[in-house]
Amino acid sequence: MEPFYKVRDFSTIREMLDRSFELYADRTAFEVKKGDEHYNISYSEYREQLNALCNALLDNGYYRKKIGVISDNRYKYALTYMTAICSGNIIVPIDKELMTDDIHGIIETAKCELLFVDKKHIDKIDFDRLNDIPVYCFDPLDESENIHGIRNFTELHNRGRELLAQRKKLWEKNEDDVNALCVLLFTSGTTGASKGVMLCQRNFIFEVKAAMGVIKIYPEDCGISLLPIHHTYESSIILFFAPYCGAKVTFCEGFKFVLKNMKEFNPSVFVAVPLVLETVHKRILRKIREQKHGETKFRLGLKLCKAGNKLHINLSKYIFKEIIDTFGGNMRMIICGGAAVDPQVLDDFNTFGIQIIYGYGLTECAPLAVINHDRLRTTDSIGEPLPGVETKLINQDENGIGELCVKGGMVMLGYYNNPEATAEVIDEDGFLHTGDLVQIDKQGHYHVCGRSKNVIVTSNGKNIYPEELEYHLDGEDCISSSLVEGIENKKGEIQIHAQILPDIEEIKLKIGREPTAEEVENLIKSAVEHTNNKVPSFKHIKSFTIRKKDFDRTTAQKIKRSSNSSISSDNY
């Protein structure tokens, strides 16, 4: 695929930012709301603050050092992340949801020599294990709170400003090597099977140029950041794509507040995972069903909008104004990935007038590799490879399903201090073996069938992809989410079992009151039978368990398969 938008050339992240600082100096780079505080940071102010922090780090001897960050999404996190890269250091974003042992496992494995933290997560730090590593807090602390001698971020920053006032630009003395490690991301806590993914500037430069060649983001756009910055999916779009385009970034207070924050910030671009998209879609449909003839009117509205689109007439802003206002009134694009999404959900959002950019990637690719770009917009596939990305499928079965391997400037340097694991996934030709099973249709569109390591092999040798069954189950109104697995029956044969989390709110709406356990079970049983009717008999779900509590999830809201694979007392 060739890019169809003009992309400006640059050779380093610093060069990209400096050009944006010139082009968009007076535009707002970040809008910050925290409590009673509400202020904007222009691109010229962002430049001054980034340069000051660069000076401060280098003046304190931090060059080619690993710098850890544990924090909620916020401007100072974004500033620190980009400053570390521009000063020649390595940023180590740490999942704030991890337990103390896992956090210190990462700090120790990475050999961090500096740590930034927000006030909220200080309690997760065991200061006896830090070995005198300096810790700076983004928030001011009073004497009673600061029992560990934590340093003040503002004081560090002010030192950098003093150096700027003396016309010092310490970063200019250092080599800017685009192939050197600049971001180290751990896939989970180091007590498990965690790997440190090593990314360099070249990876992010490739991603910006490739993605911006097929996705249009404007300086007038405002993006709202919800997913944790330690995910490359979020950081690439919010910290690299947005400033390249001169767009504005705001920060959401969390999943519970996303719709509230959207009404406050009126964003036009949103980075989401499927769970968020599907949850909002369900809420919309639930409200519609509560209205007299609501569903009939809704379906009629969809037909009218689709007919209008064919005539290049935008009716969605009138017919679905209330829905668009739910997102703040200005939403035009949602960039979604991380798991399969119901095509009907994607189709409905597109009809509402909100473009869905749905793609595929992984941390090891910084992260995008395949995408539904501005001129494709399919709802039943992950799209086509980004410009400059080579692909191949290996070990294909009789249906053409094989493991996807990708090659390009976005592929990681390797796993940190783990050449054996690196050699297992990057072959001699430079292709990264993703572990994802993919099928390519006649139009050249890519379809993810599942993870190779999740494939269930039945006793008769049939391969079953649990993601396919989960996709059908999760499309049922009475089901919130599901996990499909293979378990042994009394005969020692592998059969298909589903753990199911019911959507109690939807069930209440359906029957008009609080449901009994028996009613929930009957509705789930019908949903399982409905799913079984959509697939061949060898894929049929033979048993299911209804959960009372949600699955264990990652911070990107993906279900953790390993920790949910056994039946527990959380079930009905």
VEXDREN-56884 format. One record per residue (C-alpha): x, y, z; chain; residue number from 1. Coordinates in steps of 0.2 Angstrom, whole numbers, plus 2048, in hexadecimal, padded with zeros to 3 digits. Layout:
<pts>
PT   u   v   w cadena num
PT   X   Y   Z      A NUM
...
</pts>
This chain:
<pts>
PT   u   v   w cadena num
PT 800 800 800      A   1
PT 806 811 7FB      A   2
PT 803 821 807      A   3
PT 7F6 82D 800      A   4
PT 7F9 83B 80C      A   5
PT 809 846 80A      A   6
PT 814 842 819      A   7
PT 822 84E 81E      A   8
PT 833 847 820      A   9
PT 83D 847 830      A  10
PT 84B 83B 836      A  11
PT 84A 83D 849      A  12
PT 83C 83F 856      A  13
PT 844 84F 85B      A  14
PT 844 855 849      A  15
PT 831 851 848      A  16
PT 82D 85A 858      A  17
PT 837 869 853      A  18
PT 82E 86B 843      A  19
PT 81D 869 84B      A  20
PT 823 876 858      A  21
PT 826 882 84A      A  22
PT 816 87E 840      A  23
PT 80A 87E 84E      A  24
PT 812 889 85B      A  25
PT 802 892 860      A  26
PT 7F7 883 860      A  27
PT 7F2 879 86F      A  28
PT 7FD 86A 872      A  29
PT 7F5 864 882      A  30
PT 7E5 869 88B      A  31
PT 7E6 865 89E      A  32
PT 7D7 863 8AA      A  33
PT 7DB 85D 8BC      A  34
PT 7CF 862 8CA      A  35
PT 7CD 875 8C9      A  36
PT 7DC 877 8BD      A  37
PT 7D8 879 8AB      A  38
PT 7E6 880 89F      A  39
PT 7ED 87E 88E      A  40
PT 7FF 87B 889      A  41
PT 804 881 877      A  42
PT 810 879 86C      A  43
PT 81D 887 870      A  44
PT 81A 884 882      A  45
PT 81C 871 880      A  46
PT 82D 874 877      A  47
PT 833 87F 885      A  48
PT 82E 873 892      A  49
PT 835 864 889      A  50
PT 846 86D 886      A  51
PT 847 872 898      A  52
PT 844 860 89E      A  53
PT 851 85A 891      A  54
PT 85E 866 899      A  55
PT 859 861 8AA      A  56
PT 85C 84E 8A7      A  57
PT 86C 851 89D      A  58
PT 873 85D 8AA      A  59
PT 870 84F 8B7      A  60
PT 87A 843 8AD      A  61
PT 86B 839 8A6      A  62
PT 870 834 894      A  63
PT 86D 822 88E      A  64
PT 865 81F 89F      A  65
PT 855 815 8A2      A  66
PT 847 820 8A9      A  67
PT 838 818 8B1      A  68
PT 826 820 8B2      A  69
PT 817 81A 8BC      A  70
PT 808 826 8BA      A  71
PT 7F7 828 8B4      A  72
PT 7F6 830 8A3      A  73
PT 7FA 843 8A4      A  74
PT 804 851 89C      A  75
PT 813 84F 8A7      A  76
PT 814 83C 8A2      A  77
PT 813 841 890      A  78
PT 820 84E 892      A  79
PT 82C 842 89B      A  80
PT 82A 834 88E      A  81
PT 82E 83F 880      A  82
PT 83C 848 889      A  83
PT 845 838 88D      A  84
PT 845 834 87B      A  85
PT 84B 845 875      A  86
PT 859 845 882      A  87
PT 860 835 87D      A  88
PT 859 82B 88B      A  89
PT 84E 81B 88C      A  90
PT 83C 81D 893      A  91
PT 835 80E 89C      A  92
PT 822 810 89E      A  93
PT 81C 805 8AC      A  94
PT 80A 7FE 8AD      A  95
PT 803 807 8BC      A  96
PT 7F7 7F9 8C0      A  97
PT 805 7ED 8C4      A  98
PT 809 7E8 8D6      A  99
PT 818 7EE 8DF      A 100
PT 823 7DE 8DC      A 101
PT 81F 7DF 8C9      A 102
PT 823 7F2 8C9      A 103
PT 834 7EF 8D1      A 104
PT 837 7E0 8C6      A 105
PT 836 7EB 8B7      A 106
PT 841 7F9 8C0      A 107
PT 84E 7ED 8C4      A 108
PT 84E 7E3 8B4      A 109
PT 84F 7F3 8AA      A 110
PT 85C 7FA 8B5      A 111
PT 853 80B 8B7      A 112
PT 85D 819 8BE      A 113
PT 84F 826 8C0      A 114
PT 83D 824 8C4      A 115
PT 82E 830 8C1      A 116
PT 81E 82D 8CA      A 117
PT 80D 836 8CE      A 118
PT 807 838 8DF      A 119
PT 7F9 82B 8DD      A 120
PT 805 81C 8DA      A 121
PT 813 820 8E7      A 122
PT 80C 813 8F2      A 123
PT 811 806 8E5      A 124
PT 823 80A 8E7      A 125
PT 82E 800 8F4      A 126
PT 83B 80D 8F7      A 127
PT 846 801 900      A 128
PT 849 7F8 8EF      A 129
PT 84D 807 8E5      A 130
PT 860 808 8EA      A 131
PT 860 81B 8EA      A 132
PT 858 81D 8D9      A 133
PT 852 82F 8D9      A 134
PT 83F 830 8D8      A 135
PT 836 840 8D2      A 136
PT 823 843 8D5      A 137
PT 819 84B 8C8      A 138
PT 80E 852 8D6      A 139
PT 813 85E 8E5      A 140
PT 815 854 8F6      A 141
PT 814 85C 907      A 142
PT 821 857 914      A 143
PT 815 84A 91C      A 144
PT 813 841 90C      A 145
PT 825 842 906      A 146
PT 82D 836 913      A 147
PT 838 82E 906      A 148
PT 841 83E 900      A 149
PT 838 83E 8EF      A 150
PT 83D 84C 8E4      A 151
PT 833 859 8DC      A 152
PT 830 858 8C9      A 153
PT 82D 86B 8C8      A 154
PT 83E 86F 8D0      A 155
PT 846 863 8C3      A 156
PT 83D 86C 8B5      A 157
PT 842 87D 8BB      A 158
PT 854 879 8BB      A 159
PT 852 875 8A9      A 160
PT 84A 885 8A6      A 161
PT 858 88E 8AE      A 162
PT 864 886 8A2      A 163
PT 859 88B 893      A 164
PT 85A 89D 89A      A 165
PT 86D 89B 898      A 166
PT 86A 896 886      A 167
PT 870 884 88A      A 168
PT 86A 876 87F      A 169
PT 873 867 886      A 170
PT 86A 85B 87B      A 171
PT 872 862 86B      A 172
PT 883 85A 871      A 173
PT 87C 849 870      A 174
PT 87B 83C 862      A 175
PT 869 839 85D      A 176
PT 86A 827 858      A 177
PT 859 821 851      A 178
PT 85E 80F 852      A 179
PT 862 810 865      A 180
PT 856 80A 872      A 181
PT 84A 818 878      A 182
PT 83B 80F 87E      A 183
PT 83B 7FF 889      A 184
PT 829 7F8 88B      A 185
PT 826 7E8 896      A 186
PT 817 7DE 891      A 187
PT 813 7DA 8A3      A 188
PT 81A 7D8 8B4      A 189
PT 82C 7D0 8B4      A 190
PT 826 7C2 8C0      A 191
PT 81D 7BA 8B1      A 192
PT 822 7B7 89F      A 193
PT 825 7CA 89D      A 194
PT 830 7D0 88E      A 195
PT 838 7E1 88D      A 196
PT 834 7E7 87B      A 197
PT 842 7F3 875      A 198
PT 83C 801 869      A 199
PT 847 80E 861      A 200
PT 843 81F 858      A 201
PT 843 816 847      A 202
PT 834 80C 84D      A 203
PT 82A 81C 851      A 204
PT 830 826 842      A 205
PT 82A 817 837      A 206
PT 819 816 83F      A 207
PT 816 829 83E      A 208
PT 81A 82A 82C      A 209
PT 811 81A 827      A 210
PT 801 81E 831      A 211
PT 800 830 82C      A 212
PT 801 82B 81A      A 213
PT 7F1 822 81B      A 214
PT 7E8 82A 82A      A 215
PT 7E4 83D 82B      A 216
PT 7E5 846 83B      A 217
PT 7E3 859 83B      A 218
PT 7EB 867 845      A 219
PT 7D9 86B 84A      A 220
PT 7D6 85A 852      A 221
PT 7D6 856 864      A 222
PT 7DA 845 86B      A 223
PT 7D5 83E 87C      A 224
PT 7E1 832 884      A 225
PT 7D9 824 88D      A 226
PT 7E4 814 88C      A 227
PT 7F3 814 896      A 228
PT 802 81C 88F      A 229
PT 80D 80D 892      A 230
PT 804 805 884      A 231
PT 80D 809 873      A 232
PT 7FB 809 86B      A 233
PT 7F7 819 875      A 234
PT 808 821 876      A 235
PT 80B 81F 864      A 236
PT 7FB 828 85F      A 237
PT 7FA 835 86D      A 238
PT 80D 839 86F      A 239
PT 813 837 85D      A 240
PT 805 838 851      A 241
PT 7FC 847 859      A 242
PT 80B 853 85A      A 243
PT 811 84E 849      A 244
PT 800 855 843      A 245
PT 7FF 863 84F      A 246
PT 7EF 85C 857      A 247
PT 7EA 85F 86A      A 248
PT 7EB 851 877      A 249
PT 7E0 850 887      A 250
PT 7E0 843 894      A 251
PT 7D1 839 89A      A 252
PT 7CF 835 8AD      A 253
PT 7CC 823 8AA      A 254
PT 7C0 816 8A2      A 255
PT 7B1 81B 8AE      A 256
PT 7B3 82E 8A9      A 257
PT 7B6 82C 896      A 258
PT 7A5 833 890      A 259
PT 7A5 840 89E      A 260
PT 7B6 846 898      A 261
PT 7B1 846 886      A 262
PT 7A3 852 889      A 263
PT 7B0 85D 892      A 264
PT 7BE 85D 885      A 265
PT 7B3 85A 875      A 266
PT 7C0 84F 86D      A 267
PT 7C0 84A 85A      A 268
PT 7CC 83B 85B      A 269
PT 7CC 82D 868      A 270
PT 7D7 81E 86A      A 271
PT 7CD 80F 871      A 272
PT 7CD 7FD 873      A 273
PT 7BE 7F2 86D      A 274
PT 7B7 7F0 87F      A 275
PT 7B5 803 881      A 276
PT 7AD 804 86F      A 277
PT 7A1 7F6 872      A 278
PT 79C 7FB 884      A 279
PT 798 80D 87D      A 280
PT 78E 805 86E      A 281
PT 784 7FA 87B      A 282
PT 780 809 885      A 283
PT 77A 812 876      A 284
PT 76F 804 870      A 285
PT 769 802 882      A 286
PT 763 814 883      A 287
PT 75B 812 872      A 288
PT 751 802 877      A 289
PT 74A 80C 886      A 290
PT 742 818 87A      A 291
PT 731 814 872      A 292
PT 734 80D 861      A 293
PT 746 812 864      A 294
PT 74E 803 85B      A 295
PT 743 805 84C      A 296
PT 748 817 84B      A 297
PT 75A 813 84D      A 298
PT 75B 806 83F      A 299
PT 751 812 834      A 300
PT 75E 820 838      A 301
PT 76C 814 833      A 302
PT 764 811 822      A 303
PT 761 823 81F      A 304
PT 773 828 823      A 305
PT 77A 81A 818      A 306
PT 76F 820 80A      A 307
PT 775 832 80D      A 308
PT 787 82C 80D      A 309
PT 786 825 7FC      A 310
PT 780 836 7F6      A 311
PT 78E 83F 800      A 312
PT 781 846 80B      A 313
PT 785 846 81E      A 314
PT 775 842 827      A 315
PT 77D 83B 837      A 316
PT 780 84B 83F      A 317
PT 76D 84E 83F      A 318
PT 766 83D 842      A 319
PT 773 837 84F      A 320
PT 777 848 857      A 321
PT 773 841 868      A 322
PT 77F 833 866      A 323
PT 78D 83E 85F      A 324
PT 78A 84A 86E      A 325
PT 78E 83B 879      A 326
PT 7A0 83C 873      A 327
PT 7A1 84F 875      A 328
PT 799 854 865      A 329
PT 7A9 855 85A      A 330
PT 7AF 842 859      A 331
PT 7B4 83E 848      A 332
PT 7C0 830 849      A 333
PT 7C3 821 855      A 334
PT 7D3 817 853      A 335
PT 7D0 806 85A      A 336
PT 7DA 7F6 85C      A 337
PT 7E0 7E8 867      A 338
PT 7D2 7DB 864      A 339
PT 7C4 7D7 859      A 340
PT 7B5 7E2 857      A 341
PT 7A4 7DE 852      A 342
PT 7A2 7E5 840      A 343
PT 791 7EB 844      A 344
PT 798 7F6 851      A 345
PT 7A5 7FD 845      A 346
PT 797 7FF 838      A 347
PT 78B 808 844      A 348
PT 799 814 849      A 349
PT 79E 818 837      A 350
PT 78B 81C 834      A 351
PT 78A 827 843      A 352
PT 797 831 83A      A 353
PT 7A6 82C 845      A 354
PT 7B4 824 83A      A 355
PT 7BB 814 842      A 356
PT 7CE 811 83E      A 357
PT 7CF 7FF 843      A 358
PT 7E0 7F7 842      A 359
PT 7EC 7E9 848      A 360
PT 7FD 7EA 851      A 361
PT 807 7E5 860      A 362
PT 814 7ED 86B      A 363
PT 822 7E5 862      A 364
PT 81D 7EF 853      A 365
PT 81B 800 85C      A 366
PT 80C 7FB 859      A 367
PT 803 7FC 848      A 368
PT 806 7F0 839      A 369
PT 7F5 7EE 831      A 370
PT 7E7 7FB 830      A 371
PT 7D7 800 829      A 372
PT 7DC 811 822      A 373
PT 7D2 820 81C      A 374
PT 7CE 818 80B      A 375
PT 7CA 807 810      A 376
PT 7BF 807 820      A 377
PT 7BA 7F4 820      A 378
PT 7B0 7EE 82F      A 379
PT 7B4 7DC 82E      A 380
PT 7C7 7DC 82C      A 381
PT 7D7 7E4 834      A 382
PT 7DB 7EC 823      A 383
PT 7EB 7ED 819      A 384
PT 7FD 7EE 81E      A 385
PT 804 800 821      A 386
PT 80F 807 814      A 387
PT 820 800 815      A 388
PT 81A 7F0 81E      A 389
PT 81E 7DF 817      A 390
PT 814 7D0 81C      A 391
PT 814 7BD 81A      A 392
PT 809 7AF 821      A 393
PT 812 79F 826      A 394
PT 80B 78D 82A      A 395
PT 7FB 790 821      A 396
PT 7ED 784 823      A 397
PT 7E0 77E 816      A 398
PT 7D6 78E 819      A 399
PT 7E5 799 816      A 400
PT 7E7 79E 828      A 401
PT 7F9 7A0 82D      A 402
PT 804 7A9 83A      A 403
PT 806 7BC 835      A 404
PT 818 7C2 833      A 405
PT 81C 7D4 831      A 406
PT 82C 7DE 82C      A 407
PT 82F 7F0 82B      A 408
PT 837 7FF 834      A 409
PT 82A 7FD 843      A 410
PT 831 7EC 848      A 411
PT 839 7ED 859      A 412
PT 84C 7EB 85D      A 413
PT 848 7DB 867      A 414
PT 845 7D6 879      A 415
PT 84F 7DE 886      A 416
PT 85E 7D2 88C      A 417
PT 855 7C4 884      A 418
PT 85D 7BF 873      A 419
PT 855 7AE 873      A 420
PT 843 7B4 874      A 421
PT 848 7C1 867      A 422
PT 84E 7B3 85B      A 423
PT 83E 7AA 85E      A 424
PT 833 7B8 857      A 425
PT 83E 7C1 84A      A 426
PT 845 7B6 83C      A 427
PT 855 7B7 832      A 428
PT 84B 7C2 825      A 429
PT 846 7CF 832      A 430
PT 834 7C9 833      A 431
PT 82B 7CA 843      A 432
PT 821 7BB 847      A 433
PT 811 7C2 84F      A 434
PT 809 7B2 856      A 435
PT 7F9 7B8 84E      A 436
PT 7EF 7AD 842      A 437
PT 7E9 7B7 832      A 438
PT 7E0 7B3 822      A 439
PT 7E1 7BF 813      A 440
PT 7D1 7C0 808      A 441
PT 7D0 7C3 7F5      A 442
PT 7D0 7D6 7F8      A 443
PT 7E0 7D5 801      A 444
PT 7D8 7D9 812      A 445
PT 7DF 7D1 821      A 446
PT 7D4 7C7 82E      A 447
PT 7DB 7C2 83F      A 448
PT 7D5 7B1 844      A 449
PT 7DD 7AF 855      A 450
PT 7EE 7AD 85E      A 451
PT 7F8 79D 85A      A 452
PT 7FB 79A 86C      A 453
PT 7E8 79B 870      A 454
PT 7E3 78E 863      A 455
PT 7D9 780 86A      A 456
PT 7DD 76F 862      A 457
PT 7CE 763 864      A 458
PT 7D0 750 866      A 459
PT 7CC 74D 853      A 460
PT 7DA 75A 84F      A 461
PT 7CF 768 84A      A 462
PT 7D6 77A 84E      A 463
PT 7CA 786 857      A 464
PT 7CE 798 859      A 465
PT 7C6 79E 86A      A 466
PT 7C6 7B0 864      A 467
PT 7B9 7AB 856      A 468
PT 7AD 7A4 863      A 469
PT 7B0 7B2 86F      A 470
PT 7AC 7BF 861      A 471
PT 79B 7B6 85E      A 472
PT 797 7B5 871      A 473
PT 79C 7C7 875      A 474
PT 790 7CC 867      A 475
PT 781 7C6 871      A 476
PT 777 7D3 87B      A 477
PT 777 7CA 88B      A 478
PT 78A 7C6 88B      A 479
PT 797 7D3 891      A 480
PT 7A6 7C9 88D      A 481
PT 7AC 7B7 88B      A 482
PT 7BB 7AC 88C      A 483
PT 7BC 79C 882      A 484
PT 7C8 78E 886      A 485
PT 7CA 77B 884      A 486
PT 7C8 770 892      A 487
PT 7C9 75D 895      A 488
PT 7B9 753 897      A 489
PT 7B7 743 8A1      A 490
PT 7BD 739 892      A 491
PT 7CD 743 890      A 492
PT 7C7 74C 881      A 493
PT 7C9 75F 87E      A 494
PT 7B8 768 87D      A 495
PT 7B4 77A 87B      A 496
PT 7AF 784 88B      A 497
PT 7AA 796 88D      A 498
PT 7AB 7A1 89C      A 499
PT 79E 7AF 89A      A 500
PT 79B 7BF 8A3      A 501
PT 789 7C4 8A1      A 502
PT 783 7D6 89D      A 503
PT 778 7D8 8AC      A 504
PT 772 7E9 8A7      A 505
PT 76D 7E3 896      A 506
PT 764 7D4 89D      A 507
PT 75B 7DF 8AA      A 508
PT 755 7EA 89B      A 509
PT 750 7DA 891      A 510
PT 745 7D3 89F      A 511
PT 740 7E3 8A8      A 512
PT 747 7DF 8B9      A 513
PT 755 7D7 8C3      A 514
PT 758 7C6 8BC      A 515
PT 759 7B6 8C5      A 516
PT 768 7AA 8C3      A 517
PT 75D 79E 8BA      A 518
PT 758 7AC 8AD      A 519
PT 76A 7B1 8AB      A 520
PT 76F 79F 8A7      A 521
PT 761 79D 89B      A 522
PT 765 7AC 891      A 523
PT 778 7A8 891      A 524
PT 773 796 88B      A 525
PT 769 79D 87D      A 526
PT 777 7A9 878      A 527
PT 783 79A 878      A 528
PT 777 790 86D      A 529
PT 776 79F 861      A 530
PT 789 7A0 860      A 531
PT 78A 78D 85D      A 532
PT 77D 78F 84E      A 533
PT 78A 79B 846      A 534
PT 798 78E 846      A 535
PT 79C 77C 840      A 536
PT 798 76F 84D      A 537
PT 7AA 76B 851      A 538
PT 7AB 77D 858      A 539
PT 79C 77C 863      A 540
PT 79D 782 875      A 541
PT 799 773 87F      A 542
PT 799 77B 890      A 543
PT 799 78C 898      A 544
PT 79B 794 8A9      A 545
PT 793 7A5 8AE      A 546
PT 79E 7B1 8B7      A 547
PT 799 7BC 8C5      A 548
PT 7A9 7C7 8C4      A 549
PT 7B2 7CE 8B5      A 550
PT 7C1 7C6 8AE      A 551
PT 7D2 7CB 8B3      A 552
PT 7D7 7D8 8A6      A 553
PT 7E6 7E2 8A0      A 554
PT 7E7 7F5 8A0      A 555
PT 7E1 7F4 88E      A 556
PT 7D2 7EB 894      A 557
PT 7D7 7DA 88C      A 558
PT 7D2 7CB 895      A 559
PT 7E1 7C2 89D      A 560
PT 7DF 7B0 897      A 561
PT 7EC 7A8 8A2      A 562
PT 7E4 7AE 8B2      A 563
PT 7D3 7AA 8AD      A 564
PT 7D5 799 8A5      A 565
PT 7CF 78F 8B4      A 566
PT 7BD 78F 8BA      A 567
PT 7BC 798 8CB      A 568
PT 7B0 79C 8D9      A 569
PT 7AC 7AC 8D0      A 570
PT 79F 7A3 8C6      A 571
PT 78C 7A0 8C8      A 572
</pts>
